Amino acid sequence: MLAVDSLVWIAALSVLSVVVLLLIVIAPWKRVRDERPLDPEIEARLLLGEDPDEIDRDIASRQQGSAPVAKLRRDDEPS
């Protein structure tokens, strides 16, 4: 009788563990799929072990140095 009770508890805990594991894996899945992928250059630099703050500064300095598209219109040029 004691062996049957132990078997029931072990089976119940096993099923509960599998359910909890599935919830941990499946629950955030939609949020993960909705994220935009990283730029290939940024992803490569992160995988190579570069400092994320340094990558961020490099990208910000590149964007700051380029002219916005609105400033490149021909309408604004003096004749």
C-alpha positions as protocol buffer text, in pm:
chain_id: "A"
residue {
  index: 1
  type: MET
  ca { x: 0 y: 0 z: 0 }
}
residue {
  index: 2
  type: LEU
  ca { x: 285 y: 236 z: 83 }
}
residue {
  index: 3
  type: ALA
  ca { x: 455 y: 163 z: -250 }
}
residue {
  index: 4
  type: VAL
  ca { x: 140 y: 258 z: -443 }
}
residue {
  index: 5
  type: ASP
  ca { x: 112 y: 588 z: -253 }
}
residue {
  index: 6
  type: SER
  ca { x: 477 y: 667 z: -329 }
}
residue {
  index: 7
  type: LEU
  ca { x: 428 y: 581 z: -696 }
}
residue {
  index: 8
  type: VAL
  ca { x: 128 y: 815 z: -718 }
}
residue {
  index: 9
  type: TRP
  ca { x: 325 y: 1099 z: -560 }
}
residue {
  index: 10
  type: ILE
  ca { x: 623 y: 1044 z: -789 }
}
residue {
  index: 11
  type: ALA
  ca { x: 398 y: 1037 z: -1096 }
}
residue {
  index: 12
  type: ALA
  ca { x: 210 y: 1350 z: -986 }
}
residue {
  index: 13
  type: LEU
  ca { x: 532 y: 1540 z: -921 }
}
residue {
  index: 14
  type: SER
  ca { x: 672 y: 1430 z: -1257 }
}
residue {
  index: 15
  type: VAL
  ca { x: 364 y: 1549 z: -1444 }
}
residue {
  index: 16
  type: LEU
  ca { x: 364 y: 1876 z: -1250 }
}
residue {
  index: 17
  type: SER
  ca { x: 733 y: 1928 z: -1330 }
}
residue {
  index: 18
  type: VAL
  ca { x: 673 y: 1875 z: -1702 }
}
residue {
  index: 19
  type: VAL
  ca { x: 379 y: 2120 z: -1699 }
}
residue {
  index: 20
  type: VAL
  ca { x: 584 y: 2386 z: -1520 }
}
residue {
  index: 21
  type: LEU
  ca { x: 875 y: 2336 z: -1761 }
}
residue {
  index: 22
  type: LEU
  ca { x: 642 y: 2374 z: -2061 }
}
residue {
  index: 23
  type: LEU
  ca { x: 497 y: 2695 z: -1914 }
}
residue {
  index: 24
  type: ILE
  ca { x: 845 y: 2837 z: -1864 }
}
residue {
  index: 25
  type: VAL
  ca { x: 946 y: 2758 z: -2223 }
}
residue {
  index: 26
  type: ILE
  ca { x: 622 y: 2836 z: -2409 }
}
residue {
  index: 27
  type: ALA
  ca { x: 489 y: 3139 z: -2219 }
}
residue {
  index: 28
  type: PRO
  ca { x: 745 y: 3399 z: -2340 }
}
residue {
  index: 29
  type: TRP
  ca { x: 763 y: 3254 z: -2693 }
}
residue {
  index: 30
  type: LYS
  ca { x: 530 y: 3509 z: -2860 }
}
residue {
  index: 31
  type: ARG
  ca { x: 718 y: 3800 z: -2707 }
}
residue {
  index: 32
  type: VAL
  ca { x: 1048 y: 3656 z: -2831 }
}
residue {
  index: 33
  type: ARG
  ca { x: 917 y: 3611 z: -3187 }
}
residue {
  index: 34
  type: ASP
  ca { x: 784 y: 3969 z: -3194 }
}
residue {
  index: 35
  type: GLU
  ca { x: 1126 y: 4122 z: -3127 }
}
residue {
  index: 36
  type: ARG
  ca { x: 1313 y: 4269 z: -3422 }
}
residue {
  index: 37
  type: PRO
  ca { x: 1631 y: 4082 z: -3513 }
}
residue {
  index: 38
  type: LEU
  ca { x: 1965 y: 4245 z: -3438 }
}
residue {
  index: 39
  type: ASP
  ca { x: 2162 y: 4413 z: -3712 }
}
residue {
  index: 40
  type: PRO
  ca { x: 2411 y: 4153 z: -3845 }
}
residue {
  index: 41
  type: GLU
  ca { x: 2709 y: 4376 z: -3762 }
}
residue {
  index: 42
  type: ILE
  ca { x: 2594 y: 4428 z: -3404 }
}
residue {
  index: 43
  type: GLU
  ca { x: 2519 y: 4059 z: -3360 }
}
residue {
  index: 44
  type: ALA
  ca { x: 2863 y: 3962 z: -3490 }
}
residue {
  index: 45
  type: ARG
  ca { x: 3039 y: 4210 z: -3264 }
}
residue {
  index: 46
  type: LEU
  ca { x: 2845 y: 4085 z: -2961 }
}
residue {
  index: 47
  type: LEU
  ca { x: 2927 y: 3723 z: -3047 }
}
residue {
  index: 48
  type: LEU
  ca { x: 3295 y: 3818 z: -3079 }
}
residue {
  index: 49
  type: GLY
  ca { x: 3283 y: 3945 z: -2719 }
}
residue {
  index: 50
  type: GLU
  ca { x: 3299 y: 4321 z: -2768 }
}
residue {
  index: 51
  type: ASP
  ca { x: 3164 y: 4548 z: -2497 }
}
residue {
  index: 52
  type: PRO
  ca { x: 2796 y: 4636 z: -2565 }
}
residue {
  index: 53
  type: ASP
  ca { x: 2853 y: 4993 z: -2442 }
}
residue {
  index: 54
  type: GLU
  ca { x: 3135 y: 5038 z: -2692 }
}
residue {
  index: 55
  type: ILE
  ca { x: 2917 y: 4904 z: -2974 }
}
residue {
  index: 56
  type: ASP
  ca { x: 2640 y: 5144 z: -2872 }
}
residue {
  index: 57
  type: ARG
  ca { x: 2880 y: 5441 z: -2873 }
}
residue {
  index: 58
  type: ASP
  ca { x: 3013 y: 5344 z: -3218 }
}
residue {
  index: 59
  type: ILE
  ca { x: 2664 y: 5315 z: -3366 }
}
residue {
  index: 60
  type: ALA
  ca { x: 2555 y: 5645 z: -3207 }
}
residue {
  index: 61
  type: SER
  ca { x: 2862 y: 5828 z: -3340 }
}
residue {
  index: 62
  type: ARG
  ca { x: 2797 y: 5695 z: -3692 }
}
residue {
  index: 63
  type: GLN
  ca { x: 2435 y: 5806 z: -3683 }
}
residue {
  index: 64
  type: GLN
  ca { x: 2528 y: 6145 z: -3542 }
}
residue {
  index: 65
  type: GLY
  ca { x: 2784 y: 6206 z: -3818 }
}
residue {
  index: 66
  type: SER
  ca { x: 2541 y: 6139 z: -4103 }
}
residue {
  index: 67
  type: ALA
  ca { x: 2296 y: 6399 z: -4227 }
}
residue {
  index: 68
  type: PRO
  ca { x: 1927 y: 6329 z: -4180 }
}
residue {
  index: 69
  type: VAL
  ca { x: 1736 y: 6248 z: -4497 }
}
residue {
  index: 70
  type: ALA
  ca { x: 1529 y: 6566 z: -4465 }
}
residue {
  index: 71
  type: LYS
  ca { x: 1844 y: 6780 z: -4503 }
}
residue {
  index: 72
  type: LEU
  ca { x: 1937 y: 6610 z: -4831 }
}
residue {
  index: 73
  type: ARG
  ca { x: 1638 y: 6737 z: -5029 }
}
residue {
  index: 74
  type: ARG
  ca { x: 1707 y: 6940 z: -5343 }
}
residue {
  index: 75
  type: ASP
  ca { x: 1435 y: 7192 z: -5253 }
}
residue {
  index: 76
  type: ASP
  ca { x: 1652 y: 7342 z: -4981 }
}
residue {
  index: 77
  type: GLU
  ca { x: 1953 y: 7416 z: -5205 }
}
residue {
  index: 78
  type: PRO
  ca { x: 2007 y: 7783 z: -5291 }
}
residue {
  index: 79
  type: SER
  ca { x: 1986 y: 7865 z: -5662 }
}
